[in-house]
Amino acid sequence: MPRLAANLTTLFTEVDFLNRFAGAARAGFAGVEYRFPYEFPVKAIRRELEAHGLVQVLFDLPAGDWGRGERGIACHPGRVEEFRAGVEQAVAYAEALGARRVNCLAGIRPAEVDEASAERTLVDNLRHAAGRLEAVGVELVMEMVNSRDVPGFFLTGTPQALALRERVGHANLRLQYDCYHMQIMEGDLARTLERHLSQVGHIQLADNPGRHEPGTGEINYRFLLEHLDRLGYDGWVGCEYLPATSTEAGLGWLKTHGMPALA
């Protein structure tokens, strides 16, 4: 079955961030991901990874002021310099933590920016980030986000992302396919993954509705994970769901979905 990474932004939040690594390891996860590491000293994060034998799978590029509702700045024409500084910050953390993949959030298009300008800025920023990250052996992925949870988000579907990737024209850019977001926007998850798996660098899961554990909603994750196995997917699947109760109480889905080694 695919390798599962615990998303420490949404899981084990019963404890402080640096204590979540231990919880992920106790639960049997071999890898971890999260949105942003930047408020924590890189040495402290590396110490937790090493202490618990965990792989740093993925984190996001700096995405603006999250607390004020920003969800990325890659499509903002007036913040290109800030975006590029964020790429350098991500490079430093990725190298120190051994991360081999970083995610870019396109952001919400500013009201005063037309769509063509936002897309042009995004393409230029993705091209820059893909090249800079390639130089240090790190892959760039870009995530499609549903417009119901984040109204106005610029990148919302697989066809749009594939077209953007073609415009960027850099082999070091692939898609981050979040099954929760794409179930809302498109459905047809298994067929889409089968058709475009070579262009997908990372996959995330959560059920819909509610964004809770697999088995709480409409997505047949047992089938979908087995489908990825049949397709030969050898990457990670990030568990970016919101526990319906506590993290540990909700981990039973691992066994019921055919992953007894993690249960």
Secondary structure as GFF3:
##gff-version 3
##sequence-region A 1 263
A	DSSP	beta_strand	3	7	.	.	.	ID=ss1
A	DSSP	three_ten_helix	17	19	.	.	.	ID=ss2
A	DSSP	alpha_helix	20	27	.	.	.	ID=ss3
A	DSSP	beta_strand	31	33	.	.	.	ID=ss4
A	DSSP	alpha_helix	42	52	.	.	.	ID=ss5
A	DSSP	beta_strand	55	60	.	.	.	ID=ss6
A	DSSP	three_ten_helix	66	68	.	.	.	ID=ss7
A	DSSP	three_ten_helix	77	79	.	.	.	ID=ss8
A	DSSP	alpha_helix	80	97	.	.	.	ID=ss9
A	DSSP	beta_strand	101	104	.	.	.	ID=ss10
A	DSSP	alpha_helix	115	134	.	.	.	ID=ss11
A	DSSP	beta_strand	139	143	.	.	.	ID=ss12
A	DSSP	alpha_helix	158	168	.	.	.	ID=ss13
A	DSSP	beta_strand	173	178	.	.	.	ID=ss14
A	DSSP	alpha_helix	179	185	.	.	.	ID=ss15
A	DSSP	alpha_helix	189	196	.	.	.	ID=ss16
A	DSSP	three_ten_helix	197	199	.	.	.	ID=ss17
A	DSSP	beta_strand	200	205	.	.	.	ID=ss18
A	DSSP	alpha_helix	221	231	.	.	.	ID=ss19
A	DSSP	beta_strand	236	239	.	.	.	ID=ss20
A	DSSP	three_ten_helix	248	250	.	.	.	ID=ss21
A	DSSP	alpha_helix	253	256	.	.	.	ID=ss22
A	DSSP	three_ten_helix	260	262	.	.	.	ID=ss23
###
